[in-house]
Amino acid sequence: MESFINITLQDQNDLDLEWKGSGYQRLALFAMISYYAKLIKDKKVIWGIDEPEGSLQSKLQKHTFQNLKKLAQNHCIIITTHSSFFIDIHHLDTTFLLESNPAPKKHRKKEKVYRNTTFISPSTGPEKLKLIKNYIGIDAVDTWELFPNNILVEGKTDRNYLQTLAEALQLQCPNIIPVHGAQNMRIHLPFYNSHRADDDQAKDNTESSKEPKPKITCLLDRDQEGRDVYKKIKPHSYENIEVSTEYVCGADDDKLKDKFRRTIEDLVYPKVILHATNQFLTLKKLNKIPEDCLEKRLTEAYQEKTFLEFLAEQARHADSRCNLNFNEKGIKSEICTGAIQYIKNPPEGIKKLDESHPQVRKFLQKLFTFRKNSEEGPKPAQTGGSNERNDKKSPKPVENRQLPFLS
């Protein structure tokens, strides 16, 4: 290219390009590539660039990647990178994680020789993002905490339950972010919205570079705090993210009314939570709760209680020495650990649990489904019952999720 392209940088420095900083040299190289690409529109050229982030500060890395993406609409560009700014989390089909596997190989003259075998990681979706995030060393405070599809949950136990159930039922689980309390959802949402507003790619309104807004579902317990937060979250007030709200349902909510209080433990198969609770009671040298108590759960006298409240009452009936509050953080964590172990290897098999409580799968399929953006933008869903908002003066929310179950 040097034979027919001359580059002059008007930076009040008379030095030749080869004596300028490496950052300037790289920008000049990208300018040459862009100019040359316009001259050869009818030819097929493959551009290979090794670590384009070198000597470029963060903002220039972002600009460079956006320009390369535009150039890649008509030309094939292959880059290798260690920078998160050159990875498009919205199009992982064109992003590949290369891993090296050193394996010993026999050699006549040397005792031990290692040969590196490079292979492409086969993972897809959120798992692929997590692998890349781990290899590059991106922390939770970095921008990659927010993926294209996200669920905000109140705590780590919520996330652990959802991920374990998704794996057992072979469902594709989106990115789940614990916010450590329902009230904190009202702090996270403005942060994500403002971060998206500051993103250079989000500001670019050209069709070639505009990315869909990240989708965020706030999953809330159906208790007093969850109801308060649900009413205060206004999905339509966030311009740069798509927000929706959803209450946790119970494993037997197809048999019970959905207006009663529910927490994440209500969603898990009752037999699993009971088993984990009895494990905990055994460690505390207290009597176990009999399994036939689950029949009482569906009676009118206990419907208004959460499942943990119900089990606490049954534990007191089984052993008068038991005065434990199962809603305490430490006890909830112990029950969660036991429940997850049971779900991963249930004696009767996950299929039997799924058949006895199909509402669990249906709810997770609904929760994990994120609608694609339409050209007209998302339309408000028709909702009613306990999920209905009583704010007639304000415009309807972007989406108050009552999604249809998947077939």
N, C-alpha and C positions, 0 to 999 in steps of 0.2 A: 504493500500500500504506500510505502514511502516514496515510490517512484513517481506517483502522480498526485499525492496529497501533501501539502505543506501546512504545518500548524504553527500559529502564532498566538501566544498568550499575552494579553495586554494587562500585565500585572506590575508594571513599573520596575521590571527586573530584566536586565539585558542578557542574562545567562541563557545558553541554549537549553532546550527542553531536557536533554539528558543530564543536565546539572541542577535541574530544579527538584523540588521535593517529590518523593514517590507518590504522594497523594495527587499532586498536579499531573504527574506522568500517567497515572491510572485514569484520571478524568479525561486527559487528552486521548488516551487509547479508546475510551468509551465513545468520545466524540467522533473519532475516526471510524469506529465500527458503525455508529449510527449514520454517518454521512455515506460510507461505502455501501451500506445496505440499501440506501435510496437509489444508488446507481445501478444496482444489480437486481432489480425487482423480478426480472424474468429468470434468474438463475437460482439454483438451490445451493445454499451455503450453510454449513454447520459451524457455529461459533463455539469454541471450547474455552472457558475462562476458569482459571484456578484461583479460588479464594478472592473474589472481587472486593471483599471488605477490607483488604489490607490497606493500612494508612488512611482510611477514611473514617471520620468521626460519625457518630450514630445518625445524625440527620442526613448526611450525604449518603450513607448506606441505604437509608429508606428511599431517597430520591433515585439513587442508582438502580435499586431493585425495581421500582415502578417503571422506570424508563426501559429496563431490560424486558419487563413483561410486555410492554407495548410493542417493542421490537420483535418479540417472540411470536407475535400474531402472524407475521409473514416469514419468519426465519426460525430455524431450529437453534436454540441456545442451550448449551449444557454447562452448568456451573457446579463447582464443588465449594462447599462453605462450612465454616464452623460458627457462623453468625446467625442468630435468630431472626435478624432483619431480612435475610435472604431465603426464608422459609415461609411459604404461603400455607397457612393452616386451613384455608378454605378450599384448597385444591391439592390434597395429598396424593391424588393419582399421578401427579407429575413430580412428586418428591419421594426420594428413596433413601433409606438409611443403610449404609454399607457397614458391615461388621467384619472383623478379622478374627479368624480362629486359628491360633498357632497349634500345629500338630507335629509331633516328632516323626522324623524320617530317617531311615537307616542310610548310612554312608560308609564306604569302605575305609576312607582315610580319617574320618572324624568319629568320635564316640557317639555324639548326639547332635543332630541337626534339626532345627525347627523350620518348618515351612508354613508361611502364612497363607491361609485360604480366605479370600474375601467373598462374601455373599451378601445378597440383599435381604434385609429383614422382611419376612412375609406378612407382618402384622398390618391391619387396616383400621380405619376409624379412630376412636378415642384411644385404643391401645397403642396404635402407631404414634399418635401425638405424645403419649406418655413416655414411650421409649425414646423418641427424639428429645423430648424435654429433659429426660434423665441424662442422656449422653452429652447434651450441650451444657447442662448444669444450670437450668433455669429454675429459680426459686419461686415459691408461692407468691411473693410480692411482685414478681415480674408480670408483664402484660399477658403472658400465656396462661394465666390462671383462667382466663375467659376463652372458651372454645366457641365454635359456631352454635352448638346446642348445649345448654347448661341447665342444671337444676340446683337451686339454692335450698339447702335443708338446714334445720335448726341446729343439729349437732353431728358429731362423728358417728354416733350409734345409728342415726338415720342413714348416713351414707353407707356404713358397713352392711346394714340390713338390705338396702336396695341393691348394692353391688353383688352380694351373696345370692340373693333371690334371682337376680338377672342371670347370673352365671349358672345356677341350678336349672333354671327354666329355659336356658339357651336363648336369652333375649339380648339384643344389642343395647348396652347401657351407655347413656350419654355422660358427659362430664358432670360430676356431682361435687358441689362446693359446700362444706359445712361453714356456717357463719357464727356459730356459738351463741344461739339465742334468736328467737323470732324477731325481737326488736331490731337486731343488727341488720336484718334484710333491708330496712329503710335507710341504712348507712351505706351498704354495699351498692345498691342500685344507683344512687346518684354518682358514686365513684366510677362505676363502670360506664355510665352515660357520659360523664365528663371526659374520661380517658378516651372513649371512642370519638368524642368531638375534637380532641387534640391530635388524633391520628391522621397523618398526612394522606393515607390511602382512603380513609373515610371521607375526607374533604374533596377528593377528586371525584367529580360527578360525571366523568366521561363513562360511557357504557362499557368501554373496554376494561376499565380498571375498577369500576364501582363494585364493591363486595356487598353481599347481603348482610343485614344487621344481625348481630349475635342475638340468639333467642334465649331468654331466661325464664324458667318457670319457678315460682316461689312455692315450695311445698310446705304447708303449715299444718300443725296439729289443730284438730278441731276442739280446742279448749278456749278459755277466756282470753288468754294472751294471743293465741293464734287468730281468733276472731277479730280482736282489736287491730292487729297488724294487717289482716286481710282487708278490713274496711279502709285503712289509711293508705294502702298502696294504690296509687292511681296509674294504671298501665299507660294511659294515653299521655301522661306528662313527660315521658321519656322519648326524646326525638331520635336518639342514636342506637337504641337497643329495643328489642321487642320483648315486652314483659307480660307475663300471664301469672295467674294465681290458682292454686289448687289445694284443696283440703286432703289430708290423709283419710283413706277409707278403711273400714274393717274387713277382715277376711270373711265375715258373715253378713256384710251389709246388704246382700241381696235378700236376706231374711229379716234384717232389722231396719228400722227407720234411720235415714242418714242424718237426722238432726241431732243425734246424741254425740257426746264428747268422744273423740278418738285421738290416739297417739300412734306413733310408728309401730309400737308393739301390737296394736290391734290389727295391723295389716298382715303381720306374720302369722303363719299357721298356728292356731291355738295350742295344738298338741306340742309343737316345738317350744313355745314359750313356757308352757307348763313343765316340760321336761327340764329346761334350763333352770327354771325357778326351783324345782325339787333338788337339782344338783346343788344349787346354792344353799338351800335349807339343810341339806345333808352336811355340808361343810360347816355350817353353824350348829350342827348337832341338834337340829329341830326336826319334828315329824314332817313327813312329806304330805303334799296335798293329794288326795285320792283323785284318780283320773275321771271317775264318774261325775266330778263337779262340773265338767264341761257341759253337761246336759242342762245345768242350771243357768248357764250363761245366756241362753236364748229366752229365758223366762222374763216376764215383764219387770220383775222386781230388781233385776240386775242390768237391764239394758242401758240405763243412763250412766252407769259406771264405765270408766276405761278398763281395759283388760287387766292392767297391773293393779288397779284398785280392787277389782273383783278378786284377783288372786291373793292380795294381801288380806282380804276379809276371810277367804277360805283357809289361808294359812293360820289365822288366829283361831278358826274353828278346829283345825287339826291339832294345834298345839297352843295352849293358853299362854305359854311363855313367849310366844312370838309377838313382838310389838314393832316389827320392822316396817319402814316406809319404802316400798319398792320403787317409788319415784325419785329417791335420792340418786344423785349422779353415780356414785360408786357402785350401788346395787344394780342400777340399770346397765352399767358397763359389764358387770359380772354376768348378768342374765344374757346380755348381747353376745358375749364370748361363747357361752354354752350353747346358745341358740344357733350361732353360725356353725359351730362344730357339728351340730345335729343336722342342719340343712345340707352340709357338704356330704354327709354320709348317713342318711336316715335309714334305719333298719327296714322299714317297709318300702323304701324307694320314694323318690320325689314324685314319680308318676301318680302314686296313690294319694299323696297329699294334694297334688294338683287336681285330681278328680274329685276329692272330697270338698275342696274349697276353690272352685274355678274363679271366684271373684278376685283372688290375688293376681292371677295371670292377667285377667281382663284389665284390672286397674293399672298394672305396670305397663301393659301394652299401650294403654291410653296415655299414661304419663310420659313414656319414652317416645311418643309420636310428636314430631314438630312439623307443623305445616309449612310448606314452601311459600315464599313470598310471591304474591300475585302482582301483576302490573298495577292494579288499582290499590294495592296495599291490603293488609289484613283487615277483615271485616269483624265487627263485634259479634260474638257468639250469643245465641239466645239462651239465657240462663234463667233459673228460677229457684224457688225454695230457699234454703239457707244460704246459698251462694249469691243471692241477689243483692245488689247495692241499692241503698236508699238515698242516693244523691241525684235527684232529678234535675237540678240546675246545671250540674257539670255535664260535659259531653260523655258519651258512652266510652268505656275503656277499649283499648285496641283489641284485647282478647281476654275474656274471662273464661278460662278453658273448661269446656264441657265437651270433650272430643268424643267422637264415636269409637266404639270398640273395634279393634281389627278382627277381621274374619280369620 
